[in-house]
Amino acid sequence: MPENSPVRFIAHFTIDDPERYRVYEQGFFPILKAHGGRFLTYDDNPIILEGSRPDGRTVLIEFDSTEALMGWWESPEYRELAAHRHAGTTTHAVFVVESPPGR
């Protein structure tokens, strides 16, 4: 893996309790920014080219490194906030996509 290679965090979740999700959403961006994360995009209704996908929201976030991503993910302030996400959503997938080595 090349040094200084950005990593992307992808999550897909169904919002089960909009009020709890709003609490999560309101606290999310300051914590993300404090850890160097960049919110790239989200989509509630992507065009499905193949297969199926549960209803919900897919988000894409970028960090400068795996260490930065994990620093955010494991930070006490994010873990506290994530309790609202856990209570208000059903998470379907969360993973890191790293850039391939140069060719």
VMD Tcl script that builds the backbone (N, CA, C; Angstrom):
set m [mol new atoms 309]
animate dup $m
set s [atomselect $m all]
$s set {name element resname resid chain x y z} {
  {N N MET 1 A 0.847 -1.183 0.000}
  {CA C MET 1 A 0.000 0.000 0.000}
  {C C MET 1 A 0.884 1.235 0.000}
  {N N PRO 2 A 0.684 2.150 -0.931}
  {CA C PRO 2 A 1.487 3.364 -0.957}
  {C C PRO 2 A 1.247 4.210 0.293}
  {N N GLU 3 A 2.308 4.824 0.792}
  {CA C GLU 3 A 2.126 5.735 1.917}
  {C C GLU 3 A 1.283 6.917 1.464}
  {N N ASN 4 A 0.585 7.517 2.412}
  {CA C ASN 4 A -0.277 8.674 2.147}
  {C C ASN 4 A -1.400 8.355 1.161}
  {N N SER 5 A -1.804 7.103 1.111}
  {CA C SER 5 A -2.899 6.708 0.239}
  {C C SER 5 A -4.215 6.915 0.980}
  {N N PRO 6 A -5.137 7.685 0.415}
  {CA C PRO 6 A -6.410 7.901 1.108}
  {C C PRO 6 A -7.213 6.607 1.201}
  {N N VAL 7 A -8.045 6.536 2.213}
  {CA C VAL 7 A -8.956 5.407 2.381}
  {C C VAL 7 A -10.381 5.941 2.375}
  {N N ARG 8 A -11.298 5.119 1.890}
  {CA C ARG 8 A -12.700 5.511 1.824}
  {C C ARG 8 A -13.521 4.596 2.712}
  {N N PHE 9 A -14.417 5.212 3.433}
  {CA C PHE 9 A -15.323 4.521 4.342}
  {C C PHE 9 A -16.694 4.528 3.689}
  {N N ILE 10 A -17.271 3.361 3.509}
  {CA C ILE 10 A -18.593 3.240 2.895}
  {C C ILE 10 A -19.519 2.599 3.901}
  {N N ALA 11 A -20.674 3.213 4.110}
  {CA C ALA 11 A -21.669 2.636 5.009}
  {C C ALA 11 A -23.028 2.691 4.337}
  {N N HIS 12 A -23.807 1.666 4.565}
  {CA C HIS 12 A -25.187 1.647 4.093}
  {C C HIS 12 A -26.064 1.277 5.269}
  {N N PHE 13 A -27.079 2.093 5.505}
  {CA C PHE 13 A -27.970 1.800 6.615}
  {C C PHE 13 A -29.384 2.259 6.321}
  {N N THR 14 A -30.321 1.599 6.967}
  {CA C THR 14 A -31.733 1.957 6.882}
  {C C THR 14 A -32.076 2.772 8.121}
  {N N ILE 15 A -32.722 3.895 7.922}
  {CA C ILE 15 A -33.107 4.755 9.037}
  {C C ILE 15 A -34.440 4.247 9.587}
  {N N ASP 16 A -34.377 3.695 10.789}
  {CA C ASP 16 A -35.561 3.141 11.441}
  {C C ASP 16 A -36.252 4.154 12.349}
  {N N ASP 17 A -35.471 5.048 12.937}
  {CA C ASP 17 A -35.992 6.056 13.862}
  {C C ASP 17 A -35.413 7.413 13.455}
  {N N PRO 18 A -36.165 8.178 12.650}
  {CA C PRO 18 A -35.635 9.454 12.142}
  {C C PRO 18 A -35.204 10.431 13.230}
  {N N GLU 19 A -35.870 10.451 14.369}
  {CA C GLU 19 A -35.488 11.378 15.444}
  {C C GLU 19 A -34.115 11.029 16.013}
  {N N ARG 20 A -33.870 9.743 16.268}
  {CA C ARG 20 A -32.548 9.334 16.774}
  {C C ARG 20 A -31.483 9.570 15.709}
  {N N TYR 21 A -31.827 9.342 14.439}
  {CA C TYR 21 A -30.874 9.585 13.365}
  {C C TYR 21 A -30.520 11.063 13.274}
  {N N ARG 22 A -31.496 11.950 13.474}
  {CA C ARG 22 A -31.224 13.397 13.436}
  {C C ARG 22 A -30.236 13.794 14.528}
  {N N VAL 23 A -30.352 13.201 15.713}
  {CA C VAL 23 A -29.388 13.484 16.786}
  {C C VAL 23 A -27.989 13.082 16.322}
  {N N TYR 24 A -27.878 11.908 15.724}
  {CA C TYR 24 A -26.599 11.431 15.195}
  {C C TYR 24 A -26.073 12.381 14.123}
  {N N GLU 25 A -26.934 12.735 13.192}
  {CA C GLU 25 A -26.544 13.603 12.079}
  {C C GLU 25 A -26.057 14.965 12.569}
  {N N GLN 26 A -26.721 15.524 13.576}
  {CA C GLN 26 A -26.342 16.848 14.088}
  {C C GLN 26 A -24.956 16.849 14.729}
  {N N GLY 27 A -24.574 15.753 15.360}
  {CA C GLY 27 A -23.262 15.697 15.995}
  {C C GLY 27 A -22.169 15.137 15.112}
  {N N PHE 28 A -22.536 14.574 13.977}
  {CA C PHE 28 A -21.609 13.835 13.126}
  {C C PHE 28 A -20.513 14.701 12.506}
  {N N PHE 29 A -20.878 15.775 11.842}
  {CA C PHE 29 A -19.911 16.526 11.041}
  {C C PHE 29 A -18.802 17.182 11.860}
  {N N PRO 30 A -19.080 17.770 13.025}
  {CA C PRO 30 A -17.964 18.326 13.810}
  {C C PRO 30 A -16.938 17.267 14.229}
  {N N ILE 31 A -17.418 16.072 14.588}
  {CA C ILE 31 A -16.498 15.008 14.994}
  {C C ILE 31 A -15.702 14.524 13.786}
  {N N LEU 32 A -16.366 14.327 12.666}
  {CA C LEU 32 A -15.683 13.896 11.448}
  {C C LEU 32 A -14.581 14.882 11.069}
  {N N LYS 33 A -14.909 16.156 11.061}
  {CA C LYS 33 A -13.943 17.197 10.678}
  {C C LYS 33 A -12.763 17.237 11.643}
  {N N ALA 34 A -13.037 17.065 12.926}
  {CA C ALA 34 A -11.972 17.093 13.932}
  {C C ALA 34 A -10.964 15.962 13.729}
  {N N HIS 35 A -11.390 14.901 13.060}
  {CA C HIS 35 A -10.511 13.757 12.805}
  {C C HIS 35 A -9.996 13.724 11.366}
  {N N GLY 36 A -10.190 14.816 10.640}
  {CA C GLY 36 A -9.648 14.925 9.287}
  {C C GLY 36 A -10.449 14.201 8.225}
  {N N GLY 37 A -11.658 13.763 8.561}
  {CA C GLY 37 A -12.492 13.078 7.585}
  {C C GLY 37 A -13.159 14.054 6.633}
  {N N ARG 38 A -13.379 13.605 5.415}
  {CA C ARG 38 A -14.051 14.417 4.399}
  {C C ARG 38 A -15.288 13.655 3.913}
  {N N PHE 39 A -16.459 14.231 4.135}
  {CA C PHE 39 A -17.706 13.626 3.684}
  {C C PHE 39 A -17.804 13.870 2.188}
  {N N LEU 40 A -17.749 12.808 1.392}
  {CA C LEU 40 A -17.732 12.961 -0.060}
  {C C LEU 40 A -19.132 13.022 -0.654}
  {N N THR 41 A -20.006 12.094 -0.240}
  {CA C THR 41 A -21.355 12.093 -0.805}
  {C C THR 41 A -22.244 11.113 -0.054}
  {N N TYR 42 A -23.525 11.206 -0.344}
  {CA C TYR 42 A -24.483 10.211 0.140}
  {C C TYR 42 A -25.550 10.058 -0.929}
  {N N ASP 43 A -26.296 8.975 -0.861}
  {CA C ASP 43 A -27.396 8.770 -1.797}
  {C C ASP 43 A -28.462 7.927 -1.107}
  {N N ASP 44 A -29.691 8.394 -1.176}
  {CA C ASP 44 A -30.822 7.642 -0.632}
  {C C ASP 44 A -31.495 6.790 -1.700}
  {N N ASN 45 A -31.241 7.088 -2.965}
  {CA C ASN 45 A -31.896 6.377 -4.065}
  {C C ASN 45 A -30.944 6.175 -5.237}
  {N N PRO 46 A -29.867 5.416 -5.049}
  {CA C PRO 46 A -28.948 5.214 -6.169}
  {C C PRO 46 A -29.589 4.345 -7.248}
  {N N ILE 47 A -29.065 4.433 -8.430}
  {CA C ILE 47 A -29.515 3.580 -9.529}
  {C C ILE 47 A -28.824 2.230 -9.355}
  {N N ILE 48 A -29.603 1.180 -9.206}
  {CA C ILE 48 A -29.065 -0.163 -9.020}
  {C C ILE 48 A -28.839 -0.771 -10.405}
  {N N LEU 49 A -27.606 -1.067 -10.726}
  {CA C LEU 49 A -27.271 -1.632 -12.030}
  {C C LEU 49 A -27.406 -3.150 -12.050}
  {N N GLU 50 A -27.236 -3.766 -10.890}
  {CA C GLU 50 A -27.324 -5.218 -10.829}
  {C C GLU 50 A -27.632 -5.620 -9.395}
  {N N GLY 51 A -28.424 -6.655 -9.215}
  {CA C GLY 51 A -28.742 -7.136 -7.880}
  {C C GLY 51 A -29.763 -6.249 -7.196}
  {N N SER 52 A -29.774 -6.298 -5.866}
  {CA C SER 52 A -30.713 -5.491 -5.094}
  {C C SER 52 A -29.995 -4.899 -3.901}
  {N N ARG 53 A -30.647 -3.963 -3.279}
  {CA C ARG 53 A -30.086 -3.282 -2.124}
  {C C ARG 53 A -31.245 -2.919 -1.223}
  {N N PRO 54 A -31.100 -3.092 0.091}
  {CA C PRO 54 A -32.163 -2.676 0.999}
  {C C PRO 54 A -32.359 -1.160 0.929}
  {N N ASP 55 A -33.569 -0.704 1.195}
  {CA C ASP 55 A -33.802 0.733 1.274}
  {C C ASP 55 A -32.844 1.328 2.292}
  {N N GLY 56 A -32.525 2.590 2.104}
  {CA C GLY 56 A -31.676 3.254 3.080}
  {C C GLY 56 A -30.733 4.243 2.441}
  {N N ARG 57 A -29.738 4.604 3.195}
  {CA C ARG 57 A -28.769 5.632 2.806}
  {C C ARG 57 A -27.383 5.013 2.706}
  {N N THR 58 A -26.682 5.358 1.651}
  {CA C THR 58 A -25.292 4.956 1.483}
  {C C THR 58 A -24.447 6.224 1.547}
  {N N VAL 59 A -23.381 6.185 2.347}
  {CA C VAL 59 A -22.503 7.347 2.488}
  {C C VAL 59 A -21.079 6.957 2.116}
  {N N LEU 60 A -20.328 7.941 1.660}
  {CA C LEU 60 A -18.929 7.751 1.300}
  {C C LEU 60 A -18.114 8.870 1.953}
  {N N ILE 61 A -17.124 8.450 2.740}
  {CA C ILE 61 A -16.268 9.378 3.488}
  {C C ILE 61 A -14.826 9.029 3.165}
  {N N GLU 62 A -13.957 10.029 3.174}
  {CA C GLU 62 A -12.541 9.788 2.879}
  {C C GLU 62 A -11.668 10.295 4.019}
  {N N PHE 63 A -10.598 9.554 4.291}
  {CA C PHE 63 A -9.581 9.935 5.265}
  {C C PHE 63 A -8.223 9.812 4.588}
  {N N ASP 64 A -7.230 10.463 5.155}
  {CA C ASP 64 A -5.888 10.408 4.587}
  {C C ASP 64 A -5.208 9.063 4.809}
  {N N SER 65 A -5.653 8.300 5.811}
  {CA C SER 65 A -5.002 7.025 6.119}
  {C C SER 65 A -5.953 6.145 6.921}
  {N N THR 66 A -5.600 4.878 6.983}
  {CA C THR 66 A -6.353 3.945 7.818}
  {C C THR 66 A -6.277 4.385 9.278}
  {N N GLU 67 A -5.117 4.863 9.693}
  {CA C GLU 67 A -4.950 5.313 11.077}
  {C C GLU 67 A -5.891 6.458 11.405}
  {N N ALA 68 A -6.041 7.408 10.473}
  {CA C ALA 68 A -6.952 8.533 10.708}
  {C C ALA 68 A -8.394 8.050 10.795}
  {N N LEU 69 A -8.768 7.133 9.897}
  {CA C LEU 69 A -10.126 6.582 9.924}
  {C C LEU 69 A -10.387 5.883 11.253}
  {N N MET 70 A -9.465 5.034 11.669}
  {CA C MET 70 A -9.666 4.287 12.906}
  {C C MET 70 A -9.616 5.202 14.129}
  {N N GLY 71 A -8.838 6.282 14.054}
  {CA C GLY 71 A -8.830 7.264 15.145}
  {C C GLY 71 A -10.201 7.888 15.329}
  {N N TRP 72 A -10.860 8.187 14.212}
  {CA C TRP 72 A -12.241 8.718 14.256}
  {C C TRP 72 A -13.188 7.645 14.776}
  {N N TRP 73 A -13.160 6.461 14.168}
  {CA C TRP 73 A -14.100 5.383 14.478}
  {C C TRP 73 A -14.036 4.971 15.953}
  {N N GLU 74 A -12.826 4.937 16.500}
  {CA C GLU 74 A -12.643 4.479 17.871}
  {C C GLU 74 A -12.605 5.601 18.897}
  {N N SER 75 A -12.744 6.851 18.464}
  {CA C SER 75 A -12.675 7.966 19.401}
  {C C SER 75 A -13.860 7.924 20.367}
  {N N PRO 76 A -13.632 8.315 21.613}
  {CA C PRO 76 A -14.721 8.306 22.594}
  {C C PRO 76 A -15.913 9.164 22.160}
  {N N GLU 77 A -15.643 10.307 21.543}
  {CA C GLU 77 A -16.749 11.179 21.145}
  {C C GLU 77 A -17.590 10.559 20.026}
  {N N TYR 78 A -16.936 9.856 19.077}
  {CA C TYR 78 A -17.718 9.205 18.036}
  {C C TYR 78 A -18.448 7.987 18.586}
  {N N ARG 79 A -17.813 7.201 19.437}
  {CA C ARG 79 A -18.478 6.024 20.005}
  {C C ARG 79 A -19.733 6.450 20.773}
  {N N GLU 80 A -19.644 7.554 21.512}
  {CA C GLU 80 A -20.819 8.062 22.239}
  {C C GLU 80 A -21.920 8.463 21.265}
  {N N LEU 81 A -21.556 9.176 20.211}
  {CA C LEU 81 A -22.530 9.598 19.211}
  {C C LEU 81 A -23.109 8.400 18.459}
  {N N ALA 82 A -22.280 7.404 18.174}
  {CA C ALA 82 A -22.723 6.233 17.413}
  {C C ALA 82 A -23.841 5.476 18.112}
  {N N ALA 83 A -23.979 5.644 19.411}
  {CA C ALA 83 A -25.095 4.995 20.117}
  {C C ALA 83 A -26.431 5.437 19.526}
  {N N HIS 84 A -26.515 6.684 19.057}
  {CA C HIS 84 A -27.745 7.176 18.417}
  {C C HIS 84 A -27.943 6.508 17.057}
  {N N ARG 85 A -26.846 6.291 16.320}
  {CA C ARG 85 A -26.950 5.573 15.047}
  {C C ARG 85 A -27.403 4.139 15.292}
  {N N HIS 86 A -26.823 3.502 16.284}
  {CA C HIS 86 A -27.217 2.131 16.604}
  {C C HIS 86 A -28.698 2.050 16.956}
  {N N ALA 87 A -29.193 3.036 17.693}
  {CA C ALA 87 A -30.593 3.036 18.128}
  {C C ALA 87 A -31.541 3.429 17.005}
  {N N GLY 88 A -31.061 4.179 16.014}
  {CA C GLY 88 A -31.941 4.734 14.996}
  {C C GLY 88 A -31.813 4.146 13.613}
  {N N THR 89 A -30.853 3.253 13.407}
  {CA C THR 89 A -30.660 2.694 12.070}
  {C C THR 89 A -30.347 1.202 12.147}
  {N N THR 90 A -30.472 0.558 11.015}
  {CA C THR 90 A -29.961 -0.797 10.822}
  {C C THR 90 A -28.814 -0.680 9.834}
  {N N THR 91 A -27.611 -1.003 10.264}
  {CA C THR 91 A -26.449 -0.886 9.397}
  {C C THR 91 A -26.277 -2.181 8.609}
  {N N HIS 92 A -26.123 -2.034 7.306}
  {CA C HIS 92 A -25.987 -3.195 6.421}
  {C C HIS 92 A -24.540 -3.506 6.074}
  {N N ALA 93 A -23.698 -2.486 5.926}
  {CA C ALA 93 A -22.307 -2.743 5.556}
  {C C ALA 93 A -21.460 -1.530 5.899}
  {N N VAL 94 A -20.289 -1.780 6.416}
  {CA C VAL 94 A -19.311 -0.729 6.674}
  {C C VAL 94 A -17.951 -1.328 6.338}
  {N N PHE 95 A -17.184 -0.657 5.484}
  {CA C PHE 95 A -15.864 -1.170 5.155}
  {C C PHE 95 A -14.983 -0.058 4.644}
  {N N VAL 96 A -13.707 -0.365 4.523}
  {CA C VAL 96 A -12.704 0.590 4.066}
  {C C VAL 96 A -12.252 0.172 2.678}
  {N N VAL 97 A -12.188 1.119 1.761}
  {CA C VAL 97 A -11.670 0.874 0.417}
  {C C VAL 97 A -10.397 1.687 0.277}
  {N N GLU 98 A -9.276 1.005 0.081}
  {CA C GLU 98 A -8.004 1.695 -0.057}
  {C C GLU 98 A -7.645 1.806 -1.524}
  {N N SER 99 A -6.855 2.805 -1.854}
  {CA C SER 99 A -6.412 2.992 -3.240}
  {C C SER 99 A -5.470 1.855 -3.625}
  {N N PRO 100 A -5.581 1.383 -4.862}
  {CA C PRO 100 A -4.666 0.318 -5.311}
  {C C PRO 100 A -3.263 0.882 -5.508}
  {N N PRO 101 A -2.265 0.007 -5.471}
  {CA C PRO 101 A -0.913 0.481 -5.723}
  {C C PRO 101 A -0.789 1.043 -7.135}
  {N N GLY 102 A 0.098 2.007 -7.301}
  {CA C GLY 102 A 0.306 2.606 -8.616}
  {C C GLY 102 A 0.764 1.574 -9.629}
  {N N ARG 103 A 0.387 1.788 -10.857}
  {CA C ARG 103 A 0.766 0.860 -11.932}
  {C C ARG 103 A 1.470 1.612 -13.021}
}
mol reanalyze $m
mol bondsrecalc $m
mol representation Tube
mol addrep $m
